[in-house]
Amino acid sequence: MNSSDYRVRRATLDDMAALKTLWQTMRFPEGDLEKRLTEFQVVEGPDQKLVGALGFQMIERQGCLHSETFADFAVAEAMRPLLWARIQSLATNHGLVRIWTRETAPFWTHNGFQPAGEKLLPKLPATWQESGSHWLALQLKDEEAIASLEKEFAMFMESEKSRSEQALGQARALKSAVTVISLLIAAAILIAAIYVFLKNRGGDLPAP
């Protein structure tokens, strides 16, 4: 089997029938998963048939791998790297800091997933806490470092906003000053013109 003949893509409505068949073989709750169709990444074979699927939900900059299934688990080891590459790409694009899973295949621990200890479990989003225990987690980024950078960036943006407002205020004040000066100059020119006109007109008058 050549893995290059297979491709991974996001599930569409056209995949529903095939996915339901896969879910049935694993005794997954179809009704719940049907509503979450867009979470699934599917592996499509050279004959355009689905050979596997894996759910990937994202919440609060964290991801959860779930409901892994294959039409034939004999191909699972060859298909998982394809699915994992897709998941990593999605995680990077969405800036995720951590991925969780309750999948038990050795593939996941071989790729960095470790049992979530007491210090890490509180970071598990509440939505997933209802799914059960025995979580594995893979840290992708340092949350504290990211939070610090975001705080510094927010402070920088606030400072730049303040500077921009100050510069805008100065520009408005300068514009007002230029306008006043221009009006004063125009008024002075007008007065001078009137003075010259009246003086010239007075000079033309006949002597008494």
C-alpha positions as CSV (number, residue, x, y, z in Angstrom):
1,M,0.0,0.0,0.0
2,N,1.4,3.4,-1.0
3,S,0.3,6.1,1.4
4,S,0.8,8.8,-1.3
5,D,-2.3,7.4,-3.0
6,Y,-4.4,8.5,0.0
7,R,-5.4,12.0,0.9
8,V,-6.7,13.7,4.0
9,R,-9.4,16.3,3.9
10,R,-12.2,17.8,5.9
11,A,-15.4,15.9,6.0
12,T,-18.4,17.1,3.9
13,L,-22.1,16.3,3.9
14,D,-21.4,13.8,1.1
15,D,-19.3,11.8,3.5
16,M,-22.2,11.3,6.0
17,A,-23.3,7.9,4.9
18,A,-19.8,6.5,4.9
19,L,-19.0,8.1,8.3
20,K,-22.1,6.7,9.9
21,T,-21.1,3.2,8.7
22,L,-17.6,3.7,10.3
23,W,-19.2,5.1,13.5
24,Q,-21.5,2.1,13.8
25,T,-18.7,-0.3,13.6
26,M,-17.1,1.4,16.7
27,R,-20.5,1.8,18.4
28,F,-20.0,5.6,18.6
29,P,-23.1,7.8,19.3
30,E,-24.1,8.6,15.7
31,G,-26.6,11.3,16.6
32,D,-24.1,13.4,18.5
33,L,-21.3,13.0,15.9
34,E,-23.6,13.9,13.0
35,K,-24.0,17.3,14.5
36,R,-20.2,17.6,14.6
37,L,-19.5,16.5,11.1
38,T,-17.2,19.5,10.3
39,E,-14.9,18.5,13.1
40,F,-13.9,15.3,11.2
41,Q,-10.9,14.8,9.0
42,V,-11.2,11.8,6.7
43,V,-8.8,9.7,4.7
44,E,-9.9,9.1,1.2
45,G,-8.4,6.1,-0.8
46,P,-7.5,6.1,-4.5
47,D,-11.0,4.8,-5.3
48,Q,-12.5,7.9,-3.5
49,K,-13.8,5.7,-0.6
50,L,-13.3,6.7,3.0
51,V,-10.9,4.4,4.8
52,G,-10.7,6.3,8.1
53,A,-11.7,9.4,10.0
54,L,-10.6,11.3,13.1
55,G,-12.5,14.1,15.0
56,F,-10.7,17.2,15.9
57,Q,-12.5,19.8,18.0
58,M,-11.0,23.2,18.9
59,I,-11.9,25.2,22.0
60,E,-10.1,28.0,23.8
61,R,-6.9,27.6,21.8
62,Q,-6.9,23.9,22.7
63,G,-7.7,20.9,20.5
64,C,-9.2,17.4,21.1
65,L,-8.6,14.3,19.0
66,H,-11.6,12.0,19.3
67,S,-13.6,9.2,17.6
68,E,-10.9,7.6,15.6
69,T,-12.2,4.9,13.3
70,F,-11.0,2.9,10.2
71,A,-12.8,0.7,7.8
72,D,-9.9,-1.7,8.3
73,F,-7.6,-1.3,11.2
74,A,-4.9,-3.1,9.3
75,V,-4.3,0.2,7.5
76,A,-4.5,2.3,10.7
77,E,-0.7,2.5,11.3
78,A,-0.2,3.8,7.7
79,M,-3.1,6.2,7.8
80,R,-2.5,7.8,11.2
81,P,0.7,9.7,10.1
82,L,-1.4,11.3,7.3
83,L,-4.1,12.3,9.8
84,W,-1.6,13.6,12.3
85,A,0.1,15.7,9.7
86,R,-3.2,17.3,8.9
87,I,-4.0,17.9,12.6
88,Q,-0.6,19.5,13.2
89,S,-1.3,21.9,10.3
90,L,-4.7,22.8,11.7
91,A,-3.2,23.3,15.1
92,T,-0.5,25.6,13.8
93,N,-3.0,27.6,11.7
94,H,-5.3,28.2,14.7
95,G,-2.5,29.0,17.2
96,L,-3.3,26.1,19.5
97,V,-1.3,25.7,22.7
98,R,-2.2,22.1,23.5
99,I,-3.9,19.0,22.1
100,W,-5.8,16.5,24.2
101,T,-7.0,12.9,23.4
102,R,-8.3,9.8,25.0
103,E,-7.3,7.7,22.0
104,T,-5.3,4.7,23.2
105,A,-3.3,3.7,20.2
106,P,0.5,3.7,20.9
107,F,1.0,5.9,17.9
108,W,-0.1,9.0,19.9
109,T,2.3,8.4,22.8
110,H,5.0,7.8,20.3
111,N,4.3,11.2,18.9
112,G,4.6,13.1,22.1
113,F,1.3,12.7,23.9
114,Q,1.7,12.1,27.7
115,P,-0.7,11.3,30.5
116,A,-2.1,14.5,31.9
117,G,-1.2,14.9,35.5
118,E,-2.9,16.8,38.3
119,K,-1.2,20.0,37.4
120,L,-2.4,19.9,33.8
121,L,-5.9,18.5,34.1
122,P,-7.3,21.8,35.4
123,K,-6.5,23.3,32.0
124,L,-8.8,20.8,30.3
125,P,-11.8,22.8,28.9
126,A,-15.0,22.1,30.8
127,T,-16.7,20.9,27.7
128,W,-14.4,17.9,27.5
129,Q,-14.3,17.1,31.2
130,E,-17.6,15.3,30.8
131,S,-16.0,12.9,28.3
132,G,-14.3,10.9,31.0
133,S,-10.8,10.4,32.4
134,H,-7.4,9.0,31.3
135,W,-6.5,12.0,29.2
136,L,-3.3,12.3,27.2
137,A,-2.0,15.8,26.3
138,L,0.6,17.3,24.0
139,Q,2.0,20.7,24.8
140,L,2.6,22.8,21.6
141,K,3.4,26.2,23.0
142,D,4.3,27.8,26.3
143,E,1.0,29.4,27.5
144,E,2.7,31.7,30.0
145,A,5.1,33.0,27.5
146,I,2.3,33.6,25.0
147,A,0.2,35.4,27.7
148,S,3.2,37.6,28.5
149,L,3.7,38.5,24.9
150,E,0.1,39.2,24.4
151,K,0.1,41.5,27.5
152,E,3.2,43.3,26.2
153,F,1.6,43.6,22.8
154,A,-1.6,45.0,24.3
155,M,0.4,47.6,26.3
156,F,2.4,48.5,23.2
157,M,-0.9,49.0,21.2
158,E,-2.3,51.1,24.0
159,S,0.8,53.2,24.1
160,E,0.7,53.6,20.3
161,K,-2.9,54.5,20.5
162,S,-2.2,57.2,23.1
163,R,0.7,58.6,21.0
164,S,-1.5,58.6,17.9
165,E,-4.2,60.5,19.8
166,Q,-1.7,62.9,21.1
167,A,-0.2,63.5,17.7
168,L,-3.7,63.9,16.2
169,G,-4.5,66.5,18.9
170,Q,-1.3,68.4,18.2
171,A,-2.1,68.3,14.5
172,R,-5.5,69.6,15.1
173,A,-4.1,72.4,17.3
174,L,-1.6,73.3,14.7
175,K,-4.3,73.3,12.0
176,S,-6.4,75.6,14.2
177,A,-3.4,77.9,14.7
178,V,-2.6,78.0,11.0
179,T,-6.3,78.8,10.3
180,V,-6.3,81.7,12.8
181,I,-3.1,83.1,11.5
182,S,-4.3,82.8,7.9
183,L,-7.5,84.7,8.8
184,L,-5.5,87.4,10.6
185,I,-3.2,87.8,7.6
186,A,-6.2,87.9,5.3
187,A,-7.9,90.5,7.5
188,A,-4.7,92.6,7.6
189,I,-4.4,92.5,3.8
190,L,-8.0,93.4,3.5
191,I,-7.6,96.4,5.9
192,A,-4.4,97.5,4.1
193,A,-6.2,97.3,0.7
194,I,-9.1,99.3,2.0
195,Y,-6.7,101.9,3.5
196,V,-4.8,102.2,0.2
197,F,-8.1,102.4,-1.7
198,L,-9.5,105.1,0.5
199,K,-6.2,107.0,0.5
200,N,-6.0,106.9,-3.3
201,R,-9.6,107.9,-3.6
202,G,-9.1,110.8,-1.2
203,G,-6.1,112.0,-3.2
204,D,-8.1,112.3,-6.3
205,L,-10.7,114.6,-4.9
206,P,-10.5,118.3,-6.2
207,A,-9.0,120.9,-3.8
208,P,-11.6,123.1,-2.1
